[in-house]
Amino acid sequence: MNVLGIIASGVAALFITVALAKSARRVALRPHVPNEPGGHAPRAEALRRTGGATAVLGVGTATGVALWLGAADDAAGSVGGLLAGAGIVAALGLVHDLKPLWTALRLAVQTAAAILVVCLAGLSPAAGVLAALWIVLVTNAFALLDHADGLLTAVGLVTAAGLLACALVGGDPALALLPTTLVAGLAGFLLHTWHPARLRLGATGAQFTGFALAASGALILAAAPSGRAAWAALPALATVALADSALVLISRRRAARSPLRDTDDHIAHRMRRVRVTVPGAAVLTALWAAVPVATGTLVYAELLHPAFLLLPLVGTAAAVFALLRIPAYAPPRTTPPRTGPSRTTPSRTASSGAAPSRTAAARRAQASGVGAAIPAAASAPGAKASAPGQGAPAARTAAGHPTVPPPPTGRPAAEAAAAAAEGG
């Protein structure tokens, strides 16, 4: 396959992806239907979630037409198996977008697709087993990067460009077919998935991208000349994806959380907690991925010594350690301790509606009882007592009985006794 054929395939993938994504975006952003006055139609939301299918169709169509025209030459079997495996994984992702599937089922299908790739590539059993395990691992690592707008698209674009350069340098341009169309497809889709995203890659585009990158790297490594340090250079291209997976696993292990339950603890989530914008997180992660990709490509081209690969690896380890120090999980809710006097029973208050009135009545009765215990002011000497039913009413207790005032004491009583003795 010549350079012109590679360029033509890339241009075709770009135009097909842009046209399909534009149509899908127009349908997804169409005004609401009359039956749903509050928002978009469910099919529009599903279309935004499965927007990665447009990139899959663009890349797959351009690559398939190039294979049909005989562009891959002797490597048609390897490229065809690679495209078939990626298509199987993309179909699995589409089903998962519409209805979530079990993790074990997804891993089984991904393993079967990886085995198909290595079998059609003609690898030895030992190399085939290692390649299949690598493909499954890297596929899921790249799929986990789809946790922020434009993040996976930017990182996948950088990684595919590195694989394209390695394939051209290695002297096997047929293996550069899928990386070329993938670069073009992701570039055309990047405008729609950039923040704020109108379309999302979803599981369809994320798993297709991860599988295509992982399988292309494995095949380029298997076809690399013996003198090149491909065993060290090509795995370095997946440094950021593997770093994100390591960050998540370590963080969840420390927090005693399930490693399979996805939460907001990825790279972009932690960057957001230190006030990095969503586009800024995508740009910083893409630049982070560009360092090991460029280093690995230069090592593969024998322009750098393999020891230079330690620099991005050490930097990635330091970045993961720094990200681990950013809190990713909310602290557990604590309930204040309850004391005896302040404890209340809401059910009792709600069930007995007369409780407040009883309390008020008791307070009024207690006040009246206290007031009744205080005797009335003594009448002046010689004053007539008021007849029953006239004047002020007699004081009563809380039970309603009239009170009997205590006998008068003090000087007025003594004067009354002296008057009585003189009168007698």
C-alpha positions, 0 to 999 in steps of 0.5 A: 500500500502506498502513501497516497492510498493511506492519505485517501483512506484517511480523507474518506474516514474524515468526511464520512465521520463528519457527515454522519456525526453532523446528521446525528447531532442535528437529530439529537438537538432537534426540538422536543416532540409534542408528547414531551413538553419538558425536554428532548425525546428519549431517542434523541438522548439515546442517539447522543449516548451512542454517537460514537457509532458515527466514528465507528462507521466512518473508520470501518467504512473507509478501512473496509473499502481500502481492503476491498480495493486490495490496499493491504496487499499481503497483510489483508488477513491481519488487517481484516481480522483487526477490523472484524475484531474491532467491529465485534467489540463495537457491536457489543458496546452498542448493546451495552449503551442501550442495555447494560451488560454483565462485566463477565460477558463483555470480557468474554466477547472481548477475549474472543475478538482478540483471539480472532485477531491473533489467529488471523495474524498467524502469531505463535501460541505463546505470542498469541496468548500474550497478545490477546491478554494485552489487547483485552487489558488495553481495550478496557484501559482506554475505555475507562478514559471516556469519563470526560468530554473530549478526553478519550478522543484527544488521547486516542488521537495522539496514540493513533498518530504514534502507532501510525508513525511506528507502522511507517517507520517499521516498513509495513505500511499495510498495518498503518491503514487502521491507525490512519483512518482512526486518526481521521475519524477521531479528528472529525468526531472531536468537534462534536464531543468537545465540551460541552459535548453534543455527542458522546463516544459511549461504550460503542466508540470507546471500546472500538477505539481501545480495541483498535489501538491495542490490536494495532500495537500488538500487530506492529510489535509482532511485525517489527524487525528484530533489531528494534526495541519494539518490546519497550517502545510500543507498550509505552504508547498506552502509558496514560490509559494504564496509569488511569486504571492503576490510579482507580484500582489503587484508590478503590483498594485504599477506600475498600470499594469495589474495583468494578463499581465506576465512580468519580475517581479518574484522572479528569475527576481529580483534576476537576477537584483542583479547579481544572476546567473540563477542556483543560483536563482533556488538553492536559491529559492529551499532553501527558499522553504525548510525552510517552507516545513521542518517546516510544516512537523515537525509541522505535525509530532507533533515534533514542536509547530505550533507557529514555523510556524511564523518564515518562514512566517515572513522571507518570508514577509521580503524577499518579502519586500526586493524584492519589493525594486529591480526595476523590470520595465524599466523607461518610455522613455522621449523625449527632449523638442524641441525649435523653432530655432532648430526645423526641418521638415524632411519631407520638406527636404526629399520632396524637394531635391533642398533645399540644392542646393538653399541654396548654390546658395543663399549663393554664390549669397550673397557672390558675391553681397557683393564682388560687392559692394566693388569698384575696386582699383583706377587707377593711375593718367594718366592711360588709361581706358581699352577698353570694352572686354579687361582687367578685366571684370566689377563687376556685382550685384547678378541680373547680372547688372554692378555696377557703382563705386562711384566718387573718393574722397580724395586727388587725386580728389583735385589734378585733379581739380587743374590741370584742373584749371591751364590748363584752 
